Amino acid sequence: MENVFKADQNIPKQIAISKKPSTVEIKNNSGKVLAYLTATTSQVQDPIKQQFLFFLYLCSFIFLGILINIFAKNISLTRPPWMGFAFLVTTVFGIRFVTMQMNFTSKFTEISFFKQNFHSSYLGNSLGDLVINIFLLFWIMVFFHTEFRVRPIKGLSNVQRFGLTTLNYFSIILGILMISNVFQQLVFNTDITFDFDHIFSLDKNSFIAIMASLLLLVALFLFSQRIMETILNLGLKKFVRLGALGLASLLAIPVIIKSNSDLPVVEMVIIGYMFNLIFDIYVDNNRPSFIWLVIWLVVFALIPSILLFKYNNDMDFGRRLKYANELSDLKDRMAEESLEKVKKDIKSDQELKGLLKPHPFQADKKKVLPIINKHFTDNIYLHNNYQYDFHAYTKFGSAIDSFPSACLLYTSDAADE
């Protein structure tokens, strides 16, 4: 159960329960007032209005995107294609950078899609930021695939063609590493559930994140296909291309190690090599058949499944290891800290100081023990996990008899009644 007031999803998060009287009362069946509803801030955000405002902004950005795409296409048709592509990339990411600096999506935090629950600047502040970034990247890859025409490359030496082929393979491997990093950040640095052992625990945000990740894989596919066509136009023989692919895989090893993606180096090199090899064969085949469609469906199903399963298991293992370390420590550190705080509060209690005079150190335990018990029960951790005995001594012996905190609590409640 969540420790928040949540009667309806359309109630703003700035509405909270308070003991301070307000115009909105919370009563039980007997009519007794239990608490009050109050606004924690003067800027209360209505979820329904936010959804309508988001829809208006979405329509505006869609029309703006269509206009930018038309301009970029016209530039690529009348001028070199790279100029249209450069205009699109500069404009799109420029606008996105400005909106990120303005923290634009924070205007819609009442919508769960934009809830600020991401703890990684790599992905953004919310699932909505991630989806926006992936969609923009997908849009750019579609433009790159359709408008950036590959032309025959002439006048290059064999060494130059080999170097360009290696760099092209290496760029695809970097794309795979980027996607792996995205999956890692999704699992470790967000509040999204990816527990595939309990499929029914997956919520709406989990499926949106998975769909966005698949869209990222499609963007990688479009990018890789255009890169492979460039490699084929370089005119190297198949076995020479395999050598360039092997060199690109070796160059990726330092990047994998420094990326902190927690991926095994050997397996990652094999994945990158096999992905490029399959793609090379696919592009080299002038007439891809239905079998290729099945192969790519299997590949796109395996990549997110393996990565999410691996990272989720790693996170679960880390959590269990942390629990084991905590349980293996025989000392309760939190209890020690809480007890020190209780002792400090008892020593500074003015009412208790008035009762426990230096001489003859005689006090009514019916007045002392409720004060001690109050300090103990005010500390939630100690009250829920421990009981205590209270002892007071002088040089003449016991000054106040002790008995368990459970009895103290019962005695205190009885006295109140």
TIZAVEX-369127 format. One line per field, with one value per residue (C-alpha): x, y, z; chain; residue number from 1. Coordinates in Angstrom, 1 decimal, always signed. Example, Ala and Ser with C-alpha at 12.3 -4.5 7.8 and 13.67 -1.06 7.14 Angstrom:
REM TIZAVEX-369127
c1 <- [+12.3,+13.7]
c2 <- [-4.5,-1.1]
c3 <- [+7.8,+7.1]
unit <- [A,A]
pos <- [1,2]
REM end
This chain:
REM TIZAVEX-369127
c1 <- [+0.0,+1.4,+1.9,+0.1,-3.5,-4.7,-8.5,-8.6,-6.0,-7.4,-6.8,-3.7,-0.6,-0.4,-3.5,-2.5,-3.9,-3.2,-4.2,-4.5,-8.2,-9.4,-12.7,-12.5,-13.0,-12.4,-14.9,-15.5,-18.8,-19.7,-19.2,-16.0,-13.4,-10.2,-8.2,-8.4,-7.5,-5.2,-3.1,+0.7,+1.4,-0.4,+0.2,-2.2,-1.9,-5.1,-4.4,-7.3,-6.1,-2.5,-3.7,-5.6,-2.5,-0.2,-2.5,-2.3,+1.5,+1.7,-0.4,+1.8,+5.1,+3.7,+2.9,+6.3,+8.0,+6.1,+7.3,+10.9,+10.8,+9.5,+12.3,+14.9,+13.6,+13.6,+17.2,+18.3,+16.7,+18.2,+21.5,+23.8,+21.8,+24.1,+23.0,+19.3,+20.3,+22.5,+19.6,+17.2,+19.6,+20.6,+17.1,+15.5,+18.2,+18.5,+14.8,+15.1,+18.1,+16.2,+13.2,+15.5,+17.2,+13.7,+12.7,+9.6,+8.2,+8.1,+4.9,+3.1,+4.2,+0.6,+0.5,+2.2,+3.9,+5.9,+6.4,+10.0,+11.1,+14.2,+17.6,+19.7,+20.6,+21.4,+17.7,+16.0,+13.8,+10.9,+9.5,+8.0,+11.5,+12.8,+10.0,+10.5,+14.2,+13.8,+11.1,+13.3,+16.2,+13.9,+12.6,+16.2,+17.1,+14.1,+15.1,+18.7,+17.6,+15.2,+16.9,+20.6,+21.3,+24.5,+26.6,+29.5,+32.8,+35.7,+39.3,+40.2,+43.0,+42.5,+43.9,+41.4,+38.5,+39.5,+39.7,+36.3,+34.8,+36.2,+34.8,+31.4,+31.3,+32.6,+29.7,+27.1,+28.8,+28.7,+24.9,+24.5,+26.5,+24.3,+21.1,+22.7,+23.4,+19.8,+18.5,+20.8,+19.7,+16.1,+16.5,+18.9,+18.0,+14.2,+11.2,+9.8,+9.2,+10.8,+10.2,+9.5,+9.3,+6.0,+4.5,+1.4,+3.5,+4.3,+2.3,+1.5,+4.8,+6.7,+5.1,+5.6,+9.3,+9.6,+7.8,+10.1,+13.1,+11.9,+11.5,+15.1,+16.1,+14.2,+16.2,+19.4,+18.2,+17.6,+20.9,+22.7,+21.2,+22.3,+25.8,+26.0,+25.0,+27.9,+30.3,+29.2,+29.7,+33.3,+33.8,+35.9,+35.7,+33.8,+36.8,+38.4,+35.2,+35.3,+38.8,+37.6,+34.7,+37.1,+39.3,+36.2,+35.2,+38.6,+38.5,+35.2,+36.8,+38.2,+34.9,+32.9,+35.2,+35.0,+31.2,+30.3,+27.5,+28.3,+28.4,+30.8,+33.4,+33.7,+30.0,+29.4,+32.1,+30.5,+27.1,+28.4,+30.3,+27.3,+24.9,+27.2,+27.8,+24.1,+23.4,+26.2,+24.8,+21.3,+22.3,+24.5,+21.4,+19.6,+16.3,+15.6,+13.0,+10.5,+13.1,+15.0,+11.9,+11.7,+15.4,+15.1,+12.0,+13.8,+16.9,+14.7,+12.9,+16.1,+18.0,+15.6,+14.6,+18.2,+19.3,+16.3,+16.4,+20.2,+20.0,+16.9,+18.7,+21.8,+19.7,+17.9,+21.2,+22.6,+19.4,+19.6,+23.3,+22.6,+19.9,+22.3,+25.0,+22.5,+21.2,+24.8,+25.6,+24.6,+24.5,+21.4,+23.0,+19.7,+18.6,+21.9,+21.4,+17.7,+18.6,+21.2,+18.6,+16.1,+18.8,+19.6,+15.9,+15.4,+18.5,+17.1,+13.5,+12.8,+9.8,+11.8,+14.6,+12.0,+10.9,+14.3,+15.8,+19.5,+18.5,+16.9,+16.2,+12.7,+10.1,+6.7,+7.1,+3.6,+4.8,+8.3,+7.5,+4.9,+7.5,+10.1,+7.5,+6.6,+10.2,+10.4,+7.1,+8.0,+10.8,+8.9,+11.7,+12.3,+8.6,+7.9,+10.8,+11.8,+10.6,+12.5,+12.9,+13.5,+15.8,+16.7,+19.3,+20.9,+23.7,+21.0,+19.6,+16.7,+14.8,+12.2,+11.0,+11.1,+8.7,+8.4,+7.5,+4.3,+3.1,+4.1,+2.1,-0.9,-0.6,-0.3,-3.4,-5.3,-4.3,-5.5,-8.8]
c2 <- [+0.0,+3.4,+5.8,+8.6,+10.0,+8.4,+8.3,+9.1,+9.4,+12.8,+14.3,+16.6,+15.4,+18.7,+17.7,+16.0,+14.9,+17.4,+17.8,+21.5,+22.4,+23.3,+23.6,+19.9,+17.4,+13.6,+11.9,+8.3,+6.5,+8.0,+11.5,+12.1,+14.3,+12.3,+14.7,+17.5,+17.9,+20.8,+22.0,+21.7,+24.5,+27.4,+26.1,+23.1,+21.3,+19.8,+16.5,+16.9,+20.4,+19.1,+16.3,+18.8,+21.2,+18.3,+17.4,+21.0,+21.1,+17.7,+18.9,+22.0,+20.0,+17.5,+20.4,+21.9,+18.6,+18.2,+21.7,+20.9,+17.7,+19.4,+22.0,+19.3,+17.3,+20.3,+21.1,+17.5,+17.6,+20.9,+20.6,+17.8,+15.4,+15.8,+19.4,+18.5,+15.8,+18.3,+20.9,+18.3,+17.1,+20.6,+21.9,+18.9,+18.4,+22.2,+22.5,+19.4,+20.9,+24.1,+22.3,+20.2,+23.3,+24.7,+21.4,+21.7,+18.2,+19.1,+21.1,+17.7,+15.8,+15.1,+12.7,+9.4,+9.3,+12.4,+11.5,+12.6,+9.1,+8.6,+8.9,+9.1,+12.2,+9.8,+9.0,+12.2,+12.8,+10.7,+8.0,+10.7,+12.3,+8.9,+8.2,+11.7,+11.2,+7.8,+9.0,+12.0,+9.6,+7.2,+10.2,+11.2,+7.6,+7.3,+10.5,+9.3,+6.0,+7.5,+10.7,+10.1,+8.3,+6.2,+7.0,+5.0,+5.8,+6.0,+7.1,+5.5,+3.1,-0.3,+0.9,+3.8,+1.6,-0.9,+1.9,+3.3,-0.2,-0.8,+2.6,+1.8,-1.6,+0.1,+2.6,-0.2,-1.8,+1.5,+1.6,-1.8,-0.6,+2.5,+0.4,-1.9,+1.2,+2.4,-1.0,-0.9,+2.6,+1.6,-1.3,+0.2,+3.9,+4.1,+2.9,+0.9,-2.8,-5.4,-8.5,-11.1,-13.9,-12.2,-11.0,-9.6,-7.1,-5.3,-2.1,+0.4,+2.2,-1.1,-1.9,+1.7,+1.4,-2.0,-0.6,+2.5,+0.2,-1.8,+1.4,+2.1,-1.3,-0.4,+2.8,+0.8,-1.5,+1.5,+3.0,-0.3,-1.0,+2.3,+1.8,-1.7,-0.3,+2.1,-0.7,-2.7,+0.3,+0.5,-2.6,-4.8,-8.6,-10.6,-12.1,-8.6,-7.3,-10.0,-8.9,-5.3,-6.6,-8.5,-5.4,-3.2,-5.8,-5.6,-1.8,-2.1,-3.9,-0.8,+1.0,-1.9,-1.9,+1.9,+2.0,+0.6,-1.3,-4.4,-6.6,-9.5,-8.3,-11.6,-12.1,-8.5,-8.8,-11.9,-10.3,-7.3,-9.5,-11.8,-8.8,-7.2,-10.5,-11.3,-7.8,-8.0,-11.2,-9.7,-6.6,-8.6,-10.6,-8.6,-10.3,-10.9,-13.6,-14.3,-16.3,-13.0,-11.4,-14.3,-14.0,-10.3,-10.8,-13.4,-11.0,-8.1,-10.3,-11.8,-8.6,-6.8,-10.0,-11.0,-7.5,-6.8,-10.3,-10.0,-6.5,-7.3,-10.5,-8.4,-5.9,-8.6,-10.3,-7.0,-6.4,-9.9,-9.4,-6.2,-7.9,-10.7,-8.2,-6.4,-9.7,-11.0,-7.9,-8.8,-5.2,-3.1,+0.2,+1.9,+0.9,+2.2,+5.5,+5.7,+4.8,+7.5,+10.0,+8.8,+9.0,+12.6,+13.5,+12.0,+13.9,+17.2,+16.7,+19.6,+18.0,+14.9,+17.1,+18.7,+15.3,+13.8,+16.2,+15.6,+14.8,+12.7,+11.4,+10.3,+10.6,+9.2,+6.5,+7.1,+10.5,+9.4,+6.3,+7.9,+10.5,+7.8,+5.8,+8.8,+9.3,+5.6,+5.5,+8.7,+6.8,+4.7,+2.3,+1.4,+1.3,-1.1,-3.5,-3.4,-3.4,-2.0,-2.0,+1.2,+1.3,+4.1,+3.6,+5.6,+4.6,+3.2,+0.9,+0.9,+4.2,+3.3,-0.2,-1.2,-3.2,-4.0,-1.3,-3.2,-2.8,+0.8,+1.4,-0.4,+1.6,+4.9,+4.1,+3.2,+6.4,+8.4,+6.7]
c3 <- [+0.0,-0.9,+1.9,+0.1,-0.2,-3.4,-3.8,-7.5,-10.2,-11.2,-7.8,-8.0,-6.2,-4.4,-2.4,+0.9,+4.3,+7.1,+10.8,+10.3,+9.9,+6.4,+4.5,+3.4,+6.3,+6.3,+8.6,+9.6,+9.6,+13.0,+11.7,+13.7,+11.9,+11.3,+9.2,+6.6,+2.9,+2.1,-0.8,-0.1,-2.6,-4.1,-7.6,-7.9,-11.2,-12.6,-14.4,-16.9,-17.9,-18.2,-20.6,-22.7,-22.7,-23.7,-26.6,-27.9,-27.6,-29.3,-32.3,-32.5,-32.5,-35.1,-37.5,-36.8,-37.5,-40.8,-41.8,-40.9,-42.8,-46.0,-45.8,-45.3,-48.3,-50.5,-49.5,-50.2,-53.6,-54.8,-53.0,-51.9,-49.7,-46.7,-46.4,-46.0,-43.5,-41.6,-41.6,-40.1,-37.4,-36.4,-36.2,-34.5,-31.8,-31.4,-30.5,-28.3,-26.5,-25.8,-24.4,-22.2,-20.8,-20.1,-18.5,-20.7,-19.8,-16.1,-17.0,-17.3,-14.1,-13.2,-16.2,-15.2,-18.6,-17.6,-13.9,-13.0,-11.8,-14.0,-12.2,-15.3,-17.3,-20.2,-20.7,-19.5,-16.5,-17.4,-19.7,-21.8,-22.3,-23.4,-25.9,-27.3,-27.8,-29.4,-31.7,-32.8,-33.5,-35.4,-37.5,-38.4,-39.3,-41.6,-43.3,-43.5,-45.0,-47.6,-48.6,-48.1,-51.4,-51.6,-54.6,-56.1,-54.5,-56.9,-56.8,-53.4,-52.7,-51.2,-47.9,-47.8,-48.7,-46.1,-43.5,-44.4,-44.3,-40.8,-39.6,-41.0,-39.2,-36.1,-36.2,-36.2,-33.2,-31.4,-32.2,-30.5,-27.5,-27.2,-27.2,-24.6,-22.4,-22.9,-21.6,-18.7,-17.7,-18.0,-15.6,-13.0,-13.0,-13.4,-11.4,-14.3,-13.7,-15.9,-13.9,-16.6,-13.9,-12.9,-16.2,-14.6,-12.6,-15.8,-16.0,-18.8,-18.5,-18.8,-22.1,-23.4,-22.5,-24.3,-27.4,-27.4,-27.2,-30.2,-32.1,-31.2,-32.7,-35.9,-36.1,-35.7,-38.6,-40.9,-40.0,-40.5,-43.9,-45.3,-43.8,-45.3,-48.7,-48.4,-47.5,-50.6,-52.8,-51.6,-53.6,-51.3,-51.6,-49.1,-47.3,-47.1,-45.6,-43.0,-42.0,-41.7,-39.5,-37.3,-36.9,-36.0,-33.4,-31.8,-31.8,-29.9,-27.0,-25.2,-25.8,-24.2,-21.2,-20.7,-21.3,-17.8,-19.4,-17.3,-20.4,-20.9,-23.4,-25.4,-25.7,-26.8,-29.4,-30.8,-30.8,-32.7,-35.2,-35.8,-36.2,-38.8,-40.6,-40.9,-42.1,-44.6,-46.1,-46.0,-48.0,-50.3,-51.2,-53.9,-53.3,-49.6,-49.2,-46.5,-44.5,-44.0,-42.5,-40.0,-39.2,-38.4,-36.3,-34.3,-33.9,-32.8,-30.4,-28.9,-28.4,-26.0,-24.3,-23.5,-22.4,-20.2,-18.7,-18.0,-16.5,-14.4,-13.0,-12.3,-10.4,-8.5,-7.6,-6.4,-4.3,-2.7,-2.0,-0.2,+1.8,+2.7,+3.8,+6.0,+7.5,+8.1,+10.2,+13.8,+14.8,+14.1,+13.0,+12.6,+16.1,+17.6,+15.9,+17.0,+20.6,+20.7,+19.6,+22.2,+24.9,+23.8,+23.9,+27.3,+28.7,+27.3,+28.4,+30.8,+32.4,+33.3,+34.7,+37.0,+38.3,+38.7,+41.2,+42.4,+46.0,+47.3,+43.7,+44.4,+41.7,+41.0,+38.5,+37.2,+36.0,+34.8,+32.9,+30.5,+29.6,+28.8,+26.9,+24.8,+23.7,+22.8,+20.8,+19.0,+17.4,+14.8,+14.2,+17.8,+18.6,+15.7,+16.3,+19.9,+23.5,+26.4,+30.2,+32.1,+35.2,+37.5,+40.2,+43.0,+45.3,+47.7,+45.0,+42.6,+42.5,+39.9,+39.2,+35.5,+33.4,+29.7,+27.2,+26.2,+29.8,+29.8,+26.7,+28.2,+31.5,+29.6,+27.5,+30.6,+32.3,+29.3,+29.5]
unit <- [A,A,A,A,A,A,A,A,A,A,A,A,A,A,A,A,A,A,A,A,A,A,A,A,A,A,A,A,A,A,A,A,A,A,A,A,A,A,A,A,A,A,A,A,A,A,A,A,A,A,A,A,A,A,A,A,A,A,A,A,A,A,A,A,A,A,A,A,A,A,A,A,A,A,A,A,A,A,A,A,A,A,A,A,A,A,A,A,A,A,A,A,A,A,A,A,A,A,A,A,A,A,A,A,A,A,A,A,A,A,A,A,A,A,A,A,A,A,A,A,A,A,A,A,A,A,A,A,A,A,A,A,A,A,A,A,A,A,A,A,A,A,A,A,A,A,A,A,A,A,A,A,A,A,A,A,A,A,A,A,A,A,A,A,A,A,A,A,A,A,A,A,A,A,A,A,A,A,A,A,A,A,A,A,A,A,A,A,A,A,A,A,A,A,A,A,A,A,A,A,A,A,A,A,A,A,A,A,A,A,A,A,A,A,A,A,A,A,A,A,A,A,A,A,A,A,A,A,A,A,A,A,A,A,A,A,A,A,A,A,A,A,A,A,A,A,A,A,A,A,A,A,A,A,A,A,A,A,A,A,A,A,A,A,A,A,A,A,A,A,A,A,A,A,A,A,A,A,A,A,A,A,A,A,A,A,A,A,A,A,A,A,A,A,A,A,A,A,A,A,A,A,A,A,A,A,A,A,A,A,A,A,A,A,A,A,A,A,A,A,A,A,A,A,A,A,A,A,A,A,A,A,A,A,A,A,A,A,A,A,A,A,A,A,A,A,A,A,A,A,A,A,A,A,A,A,A,A,A,A,A,A,A,A,A,A,A,A,A,A,A,A,A,A,A,A,A,A,A,A,A,A,A,A,A,A,A,A,A,A,A,A,A,A,A,A,A,A,A,A,A,A,A,A,A,A,A,A,A,A,A,A,A,A,A,A,A]
pos <- [1,2,3,4,5,6,7,8,9,10,11,12,13,14,15,16,17,18,19,20,21,22,23,24,25,26,27,28,29,30,31,32,33,34,35,36,37,38,39,40,41,42,43,44,45,46,47,48,49,50,51,52,53,54,55,56,57,58,59,60,61,62,63,64,65,66,67,68,69,70,71,72,73,74,75,76,77,78,79,80,81,82,83,84,85,86,87,88,89,90,91,92,93,94,95,96,97,98,99,100,101,102,103,104,105,106,107,108,109,110,111,112,113,114,115,116,117,118,119,120,121,122,123,124,125,126,127,128,129,130,131,132,133,134,135,136,137,138,139,140,141,142,143,144,145,146,147,148,149,150,151,152,153,154,155,156,157,158,159,160,161,162,163,164,165,166,167,168,169,170,171,172,173,174,175,176,177,178,179,180,181,182,183,184,185,186,187,188,189,190,191,192,193,194,195,196,197,198,199,200,201,202,203,204,205,206,207,208,209,210,211,212,213,214,215,216,217,218,219,220,221,222,223,224,225,226,227,228,229,230,231,232,233,234,235,236,237,238,239,240,241,242,243,244,245,246,247,248,249,250,251,252,253,254,255,256,257,258,259,260,261,262,263,264,265,266,267,268,269,270,271,272,273,274,275,276,277,278,279,280,281,282,283,284,285,286,287,288,289,290,291,292,293,294,295,296,297,298,299,300,301,302,303,304,305,306,307,308,309,310,311,312,313,314,315,316,317,318,319,320,321,322,323,324,325,326,327,328,329,330,331,332,333,334,335,336,337,338,339,340,341,342,343,344,345,346,347,348,349,350,351,352,353,354,355,356,357,358,359,360,361,362,363,364,365,366,367,368,369,370,371,372,373,374,375,376,377,378,379,380,381,382,383,384,385,386,387,388,389,390,391,392,393,394,395,396,397,398,399,400,401,402,403,404,405,406,407,408,409,410,411,412,413,414,415,416,417]
REM end
